[in-house]
Amino acid sequence: MKYILIVFLFFTSCIVFGQKGELRKGASIDSLASLNKKKVSGPMGRQKSDTIGITIKDYKIITFARDTTYLDTTLTINKEYKYNYLRKDDFELMSFSNIGEAYNSLGLDLERANIYPYLGAIGKDRKYLEKEQIVYYNVPTPMTELFFKTTLEQGQFLDANLTFNTSPRLNFSIGYTGHRSLGKYNDNQIQSGNFTMTTNYLSRNNRYALRAHIAAQNIISQENGGLLEKELQFESGDEDFTNRPRVDVRFDDVDNKILGKRYYLDHTYKLIRKQLDSTRSEKTSLSIGHVFNYETKYYQFMQTVNDTIFGNAILSGINDKAVLKTFYNEANAQFYNRTLGKLTGGLQMYNYDYYFDSQFTTEEGVVIPNRLNGTELALGGKYEKRIGGFDLNAELKYNLSGNLTGNLLNVTASYKINPKNNLKFTLHTSSRMPNFNYLLYQSEYLNYNWDNSNTFNKERVSSLRGELNSVTWGNLMVKFSNLDNYTYFAPVSDVEIDAGMEQAFIKPVQESNGITYLKVKYEKEFRVGMFALNNTVMYQNVTQEEQVMNLPQLVTRNTLYFSSDVFKKAMYLQTGITFKYFTAYNMNAYNPVLGEFYTQNNEELGGYPLLDFFINARIQQTRIYLKAEHFNSSFTGYNYYAAPNYPYRDFVIRFGLVWNFFS
């Protein structure tokens, strides 16, 4: 009730403030134009008149792939889908009970962003920002974005970002994401921090360009091992246990942690630059460039006293730590010609050092090493050109020496049929070794020690994807993928595994038979006046000889909502109900020692609805969010699991806001 009262008071104060401003529906965009009526500080603090006028489109956001968008302060249904811990649409994910705890997969994208393996612990690091996820800014005046959302008991989620420039050609941003959530169940606290600082620079003669960032991130989790008596204390719906701290969980002394630091630099210099006289745009250019990336990252599992559920242990207390240090350098050259297109080629060197504290010797006398290190050399190339009505993009990476990588090829061709319809085709093929924790792992639990660096083969992925994006007909995506040497975790033993003891026998396994994966996704919104029905439906089919890749056949999300200006157009309001459902399947189970999911075929979960009610509003550049999550939890059955023994969250009311303000 206190949260509802706070939200009511906040809404009321915002409405009063908004009425004084007499804003239009589009005020969040148009109001920035008023900046040209004020004095804007110059680079050295001087006051100057902005004769051109600043609009929202001047606040540019540049991705890793150098695609440029601008700040969006509107309120749409897609903003509702992205208003979460990950700050992206989680349609293909299933969250655990606590915010940021772990996410099971309802769909897969097998394509690789690069040719090098990751550390592992994928079940825990979805909030860990890779270099491809860092964005850069180009802004005319300082801009701040504050993201706030309540969590579950004794914690909040805040994402703050400040971007500014010292001159139109030199921009900076500083951001920090802080999160803490105690959770409803015992020993389930999650906390994380993501600090990023970016800069990008373009010289006055447009010859030298630089972008760089620093990232320091950590994710710390308590692991309770899931429910101990799920039938009696959860599935029964017993009122004595609807107060979740009364529910028995497996562990009260387990923690795991992911920590990483990264330093990234990408800069280029144009040796030749020829311009057309009329448009001043480049006709021909030749550039040289250099990319540098240094990153350290570790995953740590800690337990005060070992538990037989994971098998026998060397010591009573468990402290496992896997460390990965990588050093990447690339020297490249780029040639651009308006007629021939843009061609980039380079030589890449990747040095890696993955290690544990000490070697391990099995009971059979086999020595498991504690380190994998080496250097990889690869050639890389990119090509961009508009041919006829097609925009063609191609990327190639080919390994010259080293054992980790193979190759990567991405070819994309898009065609704009008309302003309302666009076609896109993508071909992807790649090969590389599995993540490091599949290749080598050491633990004080005896069964969690292996060395597959000389026995596992490279995973090979081939996929063909087609997309039709239409304002009239909706968005349709069809993707067909073929996967060889699929690597996964599963319980493996020469003897029969007793029920509930499979975690003591988890091993990495490589499937020798090929797997084909079909994914069809369709999105369409229907509108009648102020009402709209937004639909996303995904169909999946996996063809495999062994049941190793488990996914639901159907996932759907449907949102019926109402949108309108209210209070004399001082506020723009959206309210509605979201329904999400996925068919029952053998949902992957979670292993806290590795921070990974593993394949299980004993328990089928899913086939339950998730209903959310939301009220969102926009006042000037502020978007306000209020949601009753999973309000059907008490009357549609207590079978809503995110993984075996790990339930999804109960009914909860959460609220927050996203606020942009400008100087």
Number of C-alpha atoms within 10 A of each C-alpha: 7 7 12 13 10 12 18 12 12 12 16 12 11 18 18 13 14 19 15 9 14 14 19 18 21 14 22 21 18 15 16 19 14 11 17 15 12 12 12 17 14 17 12 8 9 9 12 11 14 15 8 8 14 20 16 18 14 16 19 17 17 16 15 13 9 10 9 14 14 15 16 15 20 18 21 13 16 11 17 18 14 14 19 17 18 13 14 13 14 17 18 16 15 18 20 18 21 22 26 25 23 26 23 19 21 23 20 13 11 16 17 17 10 15 19 20 15 15 19 20 25 16 19 24 21 16 18 21 16 10 16 11 10 17 19 22 24 25 24 23 22 18 19 18 18 17 19 23 21 20 23 21 13 11 18 18 21 20 20 17 18 18 24 22 22 15 14 16 16 19 22 22 22 17 18 18 20 17 23 24 23 21 22 19 21 20 21 24 25 23 21 21 20 21 19 20 20 21 22 22 20 17 12 10 7 12 15 17 18 18 20 20 22 20 22 20 20 21 24 19 25 22 27 22 20 21 19 16 14 19 13 12 19 23 14 13 16 12 9 10 15 14 11 15 13 13 19 18 21 18 20 15 14 22 23 23 21 23 20 20 18 19 17 17 18 17 17 20 18 18 11 13 14 13 12 10 9 6 8 9 11 14 15 18 18 18 18 19 20 18 18 17 19 17 19 18 20 20 23 19 21 19 19 13 13 20 17 11 14 20 17 16 18 11 12 14 15 20 16 20 19 25 20 22 19 17 16 17 17 20 16 18 18 20 18 21 15 13 11 14 15 19 18 19 21 18 18 22 17 18 16 19 15 22 22 19 12 10 12 20 12 12 8 6 8 9 13 18 18 17 17 16 13 12 16 19 17 20 17 20 18 18 19 19 19 17 13 8 11 16 15 19 17 18 18 17 23 20 20 16 13 14 16 22 25 21 20 24 19 19 18 18 20 19 18 14 12 9 8 11 16 16 18 18 18 17 18 20 20 26 26 22 23 27 17 23 21 22 17 23 25 24 21 18 23 20 18 22 17 21 19 16 16 8 9 18 20 20 19 22 22 19 21 16 18 18 19 19 19 18 13 11 14 16 19 19 17 17 19 16 21 19 21 19 21 21 22 18 22 21 17 16 12 6 6 8 14 7 7 8 14 18 23 22 19 22 19 22 18 20 18 13 12 15 20 16 19 17 20 18 18 19 19 18 17 12 12 8 8 11 16 17 17 18 18 19 19 23 17 19 16 19 13 14 11 11 12 23 20 18 21 22 17 20 21 20 19 19 21 18 20 18 19 15 16 13 13 13 19 24 26 24 21 22 20 19 18 20 16 18 17 24 17 16 17 21 27 27 21 25 19 22 24 24 22 21 24 22 19 21 14 9 13 15 19 18 16 17 18 19 19 19 19 19 18 23 23 28 27 28 21 20 23 22 22 19 20 17 20 21 17 15 20 12 8 12 14 19 19 21 19 25 26 19 19 20 21 20 21 19 15 14 20 18 20 21 19 20 19 19 14 15 11
